[in-house]
Structure formats: structure tokens, C-alpha cells
């Protein structure tokens, strides 16, 4: 290859690298300009709430800016990049050429010494290759700048935060029907048709702006002037946080639009037409069959109030014929009216839930309101109310041969279908007694007598009692109460009158057994109450289950502690009654252990399958009560005879002294003669 050909190749390679450099730099300028212009234009459009006009103008401005950037950064530089300009760039970068490249370009093909000139220029070109004149770093830098700006622009358009991302997407890709707008002005009812001299409420709800000034502009048919009217803020309702204005008694057509800050709504028209007015609404309530209530008529009705499931039959009287009459519910349901004789129209509303309705007619195929809004109140049926009147609140103590009268009182808003008493002895099979004298009544009083002698009770036995009342849709129950058999005859041991005191500090065993018994009753009652509670949430049921588990565990520990203290003081061998007490307390504590574990495993008390049922609880409770009854038969404090008292001071003193007093048997003052029965 001759020197001339080599120099031509050098100049061509230099021109190619310069062209790449110009192209990459132009693309970087274009993308950076697009990014910067997008940020500025979106910020400007945001101050105008991204109105249609602001977005349109921003698009025109963006196109103009990009066209200028493309021309200045790409088109003109590439067009100016000729062979002569490339040679000038090389000679400017390497002054050693001393115009040799320019002379070679001008005299190529005309000078016989061109080969010598080319060889001389190549010697210098080897010292200044094209890679040094247009470096790779320069090319890669331009490429990185362009790609970076383009990537940031794409990110802002696709997933940019806040108004910047929303505005960039709107500016480059246009609006998307499924994408919510961060600025919006919702106006209702928009276009509407109303009866002449009727009222029409216009509501505006601006979103995305803080406390904008909202103004309604109205122009009546007989006027050419727009009237600005400030709208009032609405504190409640579906337009809470919005603004409202009432056109009162519209006599003619009106055109209106709403502005809120930089936002302006479309223009709407309210057309006034002559339609009939509602004179009277007669309501006939047909109550559900389970209520047992006859139909009820309200001559001057409107608002509907009745138990859920009631059918309200409406007779609507108008002053003129009502074409296409219908009842429109707030749920969107439309009920066509029938009849029309003597301008009386009929429709039926099924009262399943609360709502609002109004009467409308058709004008030109468009529904027109002819009445105000009326409320629908579907009342929930309350469950029956029931209470145990006798033997009174709380637990009842009786002798094993006593006859206990149990009375209940039940009421219902509609009609009672059943009142039942449930009772069980020591957690055994549940028995029932029907206390409703007549079905269908709203109030009922019933009673029955429980003969404890027939149950063959012994002191400490329990009879659990509760009652239920039900109507056609619901059932209610009382809390569980207990009838406890107390000793009929008690034997008391006379404690030492003086001396001793060495056995003090033992704590009241009798009092503790009574407390354990009472707490176990409370746990059983709480379990029973929660099992029947259908309104508790899963979290509430879990919390109560955890609480009952902790209570049952604590109670078990107390029972075992009391039993252990009796064994440690070696009272069980010395006194048979105390031995029986210790044995019963141990049985109760053993029964409490599995109950606590079952509570702990329970997740939702309303679905307890493993939680302790009342019979199991009553077994634990009976063991405690039998122990308590043993104490009541075994201990006495001087000058005081009480069914619950401390045994430690009397018994422990007796074990700490060497002298023992003879034991005396005393008849209980509560003994009843058999003739009383």
C-alpha cells in the first residue's frame, strides 16, 4: 500500500471516530434536554392541576424543545462534519502536521510530489493516531450520559413518585382510563332534568388540592351573564370534604360549571320540565310471618321504619298523571310503579337494609325526580330478654332436703316460642322444664320447684341452673347459677380456750377452700357465657381463652398448695375430717390441670371443642365444695358459728400443744325438723 493510500485510510478512520463522537454527544444532549424539559414542564403543569389545556401546551412545548435540541445537537453538527473539517480537527489537535494534511487534501491527484508529502505526513500521523485525537473515554462518556438520562426519564414516566411521575406519564403517554388522577374535580349531578320550581343540589368534590376556593358559575336561560357563587363546604355525607350549592325553586333552565383552584369542570345543563308532584304516600307494612304481627297502615307516610324483612307497600298519589313512574333506591335499584287510576300508583319496597328512596318519572326517556328523599330504616330483630328472678342473683345455699323454687321472666318484641329451664346435678345429664304457659305471647313468667331431696344430695353437691328463651329467629340465655348443698347437721370441735399460739401463721384453710370454690364457679360461668356468645371476634375469643387458662392454672396451684400444707403439718392422720378435706382438695387440683391445658390449646372460644365443658368444670367444683363442706363440719371458732371460717388457728394450735381437750358434739342451729317438710 502506497503512502498516499495509507494517509487516505488515516483520514477516513479519523473522520469515522469524529462522526461517532458527534452522534453520541448529540444523543446525550437530546436525552438530557428531554429529561430537563420534562421536569420543568411537569412542575409548571402541576401548578395548573394538570388541566387539559396545561398538558396540551406542555406537549407542544416539549416537541419544540426536542426539535431544537435534535437540530442543534445532532443534525447541524453531523452536517458540518466533512472531510475538510476532520482534517482541521486533526491539525488543531496535532500542530506538528503544519498544514500537511490540508495540502495533501487540496493537491491530491495534481502534484507529482504528492507521494513524498504523504510519506512525510504519515511519519507525523504515527505519533497522533485517531484514538488519541478522539479518545475512547470521550465516546464512552457521551454514551453513558445519554443512556443515563434516558433511563432516568423512562423511570420517571413508568414509576416516578408523586405528581412528577403522574405528570411525566400524562405528558409522554397520555391519560389512562384505569389510572386514578391525583387532581380531580367531581361534580354531581352533572346534566340533569328537574321538575319546575323544584330544588337541585349541586356538589363538587376536589381531590389533590389543599383548601381550594370552590366557585360555581351559573347562567340562567334568560340571562347572558355568568354569576359567580361561592360553594359551601359539606361537613358530612357522601360529599364530606366537598362543597355544595342548592338551586332553590328553579324556574328555568340553567347552565353551570365549577372551578376549584386551577381546576375547571365541564359545562353542565339543568333542564326544567313540568312534571306532577307527589301529594301523599300511604304505607302498608306487611311484617314477616315469624313476628306474628298483623299488617299496619300509615296514612301519611314517607320514611319507612320496620323490622328487617318487612315488605312496605306504597300507594303514591300525585296531582297529575305520572308517566313512567318508578321508585329509585340509593343502591341503584328501580321499582316500576303500577296502577294509575285516579293518579294513585303502587309499588312495594323490600326492607332488607337501611337506605334512601325517592319517586321519579320519565321525561324524554330520562328519569326525573318528583319527590324528596325518604329514609329506609330496616331494624334488626332484638333477641328475647330473660332473667332468673328466684332464688335471686348469685349462688344459692340450701340443705340437701330443701325444695328450691326457680322462677324466670322472659320478654320479646314479637312473640316467644319457648322458655326452658335447664338444670344438672354434679355435671350429670341435663334435665329441662318448660316454663312457657302459652306460645306467641310477648311476656311470660314461669316457675318450677326443684326438690333437692329427690336428687339425694350430700354436702358439697351442686345443681347448676340456667334458662333460655327463644323466638323465631334468635335465642337468649341467662348466666349459669349454682345451688350448693350445705351440711344439714354440723359437728364442731371446741378449740382450746387459752395458751398456744405456736401454730399461728398457717393461713385460713377454710377461707381458702371457699375462695377456690367461688373462683371455680366464676370460671365455669365465664366459659358457659363465652360459648354462647356469637358476637365475639376471633381476637376477643383468644384473649378470653388465654385469661381463663391463666385463671385455671393459678387456681390449680392454690388448691395443690393448700393440700400440701395440710400434709406437711400432718393433720390428716390426726383428724379424719381433715384427711377427707385434703383428699378432696387433691382431687380438685388434679382435675384442674387438664382444664388449664385445654384452655391453653383453645384458639377461639366460640368453637371450643377441647375447652372444659360445664360438666367437667362441675366435677372440679364439686371436689372443692365437698372439701369445703368437710371443713364446715369439722371446725369452730369460739362464740362464732359460720359456714366459712378459718380452721388453721383452732386446729394448728391443737397440734402445737401437749394438752388436748375432749371433743364435744354440738347440734347446728340451722337444723330443721322433719315436720317442716
Beta strands, then each sheet from edge to edge (+ up, - down):
strand 1: 184-188
strand 2: 192-195
strand 3: 200-207
strand 4: 214-220
strand 5: 227-230
strand 6: 232-233
strand 7: 243-247
strand 8: 254-260
strand 9: 263-264
strand 10: 268-273
strand 11: 278-286
strand 12: 296-298
strand 13: 304-307
strand 14: 310-318
strand 15: 326-329
strand 16: 334-336
strand 17: 338-339
strand 18: 344-351
strand 19: 355-363
strand 20: 366-369
strand 21: 374-379
strand 22: 385-390
strand 23: 396-399
strand 24: 403-411
strand 25: 418-425
strand 26: 431-434
strand 27: 443-451
strand 28: 462-470
strand 29: 475-477
strand 30: 481-486
sheet 1: 1+ 3- 7+ 6-
sheet 2: 2+ 10+ 8- 4+ 5-
sheet 3: 2+ 10+ 8- 9+
sheet 4: 12+ 11- 14+ 18- 17+
sheet 5: 13+ 21+ 19- 15+ 16-
sheet 6: 13+ 21+ 19- 20+
sheet 7: 22+ 24- 27+
sheet 8: 23+ 30+ 28- 25+ 26-
sheet 9: 23+ 30+ 28- 29+
end
